[in-house]
């Protein structure tokens, strides 16, 4: 019973977090628009370049690693 109660509490916490992340009032409007879009390529043609850039920044995390020092030989 104790494990079942703990699992239920964890599931409820996850459900609450998902609700908060997907609620239109807390979600970025551009993500809400995508969620409501039937056809993403058609949706992509509509927003400005600034909105497209904002979407890319919301969905991607870019890491640049240092390369090896010295010249590479072919």
HELIX and SHEET records of a PDB file:
HELIX    1   1 UNK A    2  UNK A   22  1                                  21    
HELIX    2   2 UNK A   29  UNK A   36  1                                   8    
HELIX    3   3 UNK A   40  UNK A   44  1                                   5    
HELIX    4   4 UNK A   49  UNK A   59  1                                  11    
END                                                                             
